[in-house]
Amino acid sequence: MTLQWIALILGGLATAGGLVGVLRPELIKRFAEWFPRSTIPAWILTAFCCVLGAKEALGMNMGFLDAYKNYIFVLSPVVFIACVVYIKELLAPRALGGFLLLIAVPILQVARWQESAWRLVVVILVYLWIVYGLVLLMSPWWFRKTYAPLMENSARLKTVAYAKTALGIVLLLLGLFIY
């Protein structure tokens, strides 16, 4: 995957999410109330985390452990089942935090080879979500804490939605014309 496609995908997602916030803010409010304690999104995001973690582990140089890489295909589903069964506080924000951390790796690996200085837009965005992912992984209650001020004030929610839409359009333009 190229940085162009990454920017187009991220831009499309940000634009779509921002437009939902602009046009249908009640959907965002319902989602923000429903998501933190949901188990289905937590399981889905945990499955993505196990797949991404296995992919990264397969690509690593593990020295003398390289002989055991074949077992990653067995360990990944076992880790998923163990997470779902034994982690009592497997909350969707915590799984989202892990997903944000793991998805950042391939994006940053692609971005480092891009010659344009505009790649820093994606790099800065990814590092911001790495920080947010770490916060969510360690303290999932921050999900509600970051969204609460937006849910209480409709004008603030619309402002953030417009900013997200603008960021999405910038990423789309970068993907179309720069990268």
C-alpha positions as CSV (number, residue, x, y, z in Angstrom):
1,M,0.0,0.0,0.0
2,T,1.2,3.5,-0.8
3,L,1.0,6.7,1.2
4,Q,-1.4,7.9,-1.5
5,W,-3.9,5.1,-0.7
6,I,-3.4,5.6,3.0
7,A,-4.2,9.3,2.7
8,L,-7.2,8.6,0.5
9,I,-8.6,6.0,2.9
10,L,-8.0,8.1,6.0
11,G,-9.3,11.2,4.2
12,G,-12.5,9.4,3.2
13,L,-13.1,8.0,6.7
14,A,-12.4,11.4,8.3
15,T,-14.7,13.2,5.8
16,A,-17.5,10.7,6.2
17,G,-17.2,10.8,10.0
18,G,-17.1,14.6,10.0
19,L,-20.1,14.9,7.7
20,V,-22.1,12.5,10.0
21,G,-21.2,14.8,12.9
22,V,-22.3,17.9,10.9
23,L,-25.5,16.4,9.4
24,R,-26.6,13.9,12.0
25,P,-25.0,14.8,15.4
26,E,-27.6,12.7,17.3
27,L,-26.0,9.6,15.7
28,I,-22.6,10.6,17.1
29,K,-24.1,11.2,20.5
30,R,-25.8,7.8,20.5
31,F,-22.6,6.1,19.4
32,A,-20.5,7.9,22.1
33,E,-23.0,6.6,24.7
34,W,-23.2,3.0,23.3
35,F,-19.5,2.3,22.3
36,P,-17.6,2.4,25.7
37,R,-19.4,-0.6,27.3
38,S,-20.0,-2.6,24.1
39,T,-18.6,-6.1,23.8
40,I,-19.2,-6.7,20.1
41,P,-16.9,-3.9,18.9
42,A,-14.4,-4.9,21.6
43,W,-14.3,-8.4,20.2
44,I,-14.0,-7.2,16.6
45,L,-11.2,-4.7,17.4
46,T,-9.5,-7.4,19.5
47,A,-9.6,-9.8,16.5
48,F,-8.1,-7.1,14.3
49,C,-5.4,-6.5,17.0
50,C,-4.6,-10.2,17.0
51,V,-4.3,-10.3,13.2
52,L,-2.2,-7.2,13.0
53,G,0.0,-8.4,15.9
54,A,0.5,-11.7,14.2
55,K,1.4,-9.9,10.9
56,E,4.0,-7.7,12.7
57,A,5.4,-10.7,14.6
58,L,5.8,-12.6,11.3
59,G,7.8,-9.7,9.9
60,M,10.1,-9.3,12.8
61,N,13.6,-10.7,13.1
62,M,13.3,-12.8,16.3
63,G,16.8,-14.4,16.2
64,F,16.7,-17.9,17.6
65,L,12.9,-17.7,17.9
66,D,12.5,-17.5,14.1
67,A,12.1,-21.3,14.1
68,Y,8.9,-20.9,16.1
69,K,7.2,-18.4,13.8
70,N,5.0,-21.1,12.4
71,Y,3.2,-21.3,15.8
72,I,2.0,-17.7,15.4
73,F,-0.9,-18.9,13.3
74,V,-2.0,-21.0,16.3
75,L,-1.1,-18.5,19.0
76,S,-3.1,-15.6,17.4
77,P,-6.5,-17.3,17.8
78,V,-5.6,-18.6,21.2
79,V,-4.6,-15.1,22.3
80,F,-8.0,-13.8,20.9
81,I,-9.9,-16.4,22.8
82,A,-7.9,-15.8,26.0
83,C,-8.6,-12.0,25.7
84,V,-12.3,-12.5,25.3
85,V,-12.6,-15.0,28.1
86,Y,-10.2,-13.8,30.7
87,I,-10.0,-10.0,30.4
88,K,-12.9,-8.9,32.5
89,E,-12.4,-5.2,31.5
90,L,-12.1,-5.8,27.7
91,L,-13.8,-2.6,26.8
92,A,-14.2,-1.3,23.3
93,P,-12.1,1.8,24.0
94,R,-9.2,-0.3,25.3
95,A,-9.4,-2.5,22.2
96,L,-9.6,0.7,20.0
97,G,-6.4,1.9,21.7
98,G,-4.6,-1.3,20.9
99,F,-5.9,-1.1,17.3
100,L,-4.7,2.4,16.9
101,L,-1.2,1.4,18.1
102,L,-1.0,-1.6,15.8
103,I,-2.3,0.1,12.7
104,A,0.2,2.9,13.1
105,V,3.2,0.6,12.4
106,P,2.6,-0.1,8.7
107,I,1.5,3.5,8.0
108,L,4.6,4.9,9.5
109,Q,6.7,2.3,7.6
110,V,5.2,3.5,4.4
111,A,5.4,7.2,5.2
112,R,9.1,7.1,6.0
113,W,10.0,6.3,2.4
114,Q,7.9,9.2,0.9
115,E,10.1,12.0,-0.3
116,S,7.6,14.8,0.0
117,A,7.7,16.9,3.1
118,W,3.8,16.7,3.1
119,R,4.2,13.2,4.4
120,L,4.5,14.8,7.8
121,V,0.8,15.6,7.8
122,V,0.1,11.9,7.9
123,V,3.0,11.2,10.3
124,I,1.8,13.8,12.8
125,L,-1.7,12.5,12.6
126,V,-0.5,9.0,13.2
127,Y,1.6,10.0,16.2
128,L,-1.4,11.9,17.7
129,W,-3.5,8.8,17.5
130,I,-0.6,6.7,19.0
131,V,-0.7,9.0,22.0
132,Y,-4.5,8.6,22.1
133,G,-4.2,4.9,21.7
134,L,-1.8,4.6,24.6
135,V,-4.2,6.6,26.8
136,L,-7.2,4.4,25.8
137,L,-5.2,1.2,26.3
138,M,-4.2,2.2,29.8
139,S,-7.3,4.1,30.9
140,P,-10.4,3.3,28.7
141,W,-12.5,5.7,30.7
142,W,-10.7,8.6,28.9
143,F,-12.9,7.8,25.9
144,R,-15.9,9.2,27.7
145,K,-13.9,11.9,29.2
146,T,-12.7,13.2,25.8
147,Y,-16.2,13.0,24.3
148,A,-18.2,14.3,27.2
149,P,-17.5,18.0,26.5
150,L,-18.6,17.5,22.9
151,M,-21.8,15.7,23.8
152,E,-22.8,18.5,26.2
153,N,-22.5,21.3,23.8
154,S,-23.9,21.0,20.2
155,A,-22.0,24.0,18.9
156,R,-18.7,22.4,20.1
157,L,-19.7,19.1,18.5
158,K,-20.4,20.8,15.2
159,T,-17.1,22.7,15.3
160,V,-15.2,19.5,15.8
161,A,-17.2,17.8,13.1
162,Y,-16.4,20.7,10.6
163,A,-12.7,20.4,11.6
164,K,-12.7,16.7,11.1
165,T,-14.4,17.1,7.7
166,A,-11.7,19.7,6.7
167,L,-8.9,17.4,7.8
168,G,-10.5,14.7,5.7
169,I,-10.6,16.9,2.7
170,V,-7.0,17.9,3.2
171,L,-6.0,14.3,3.4
172,L,-8.0,13.5,0.2
173,L,-6.4,16.4,-1.6
174,L,-2.9,15.2,-0.5
175,G,-3.7,11.7,-1.6
176,L,-5.0,12.9,-5.0
177,F,-2.4,15.6,-5.9
178,I,0.7,15.4,-3.7
179,Y,1.5,11.8,-2.8
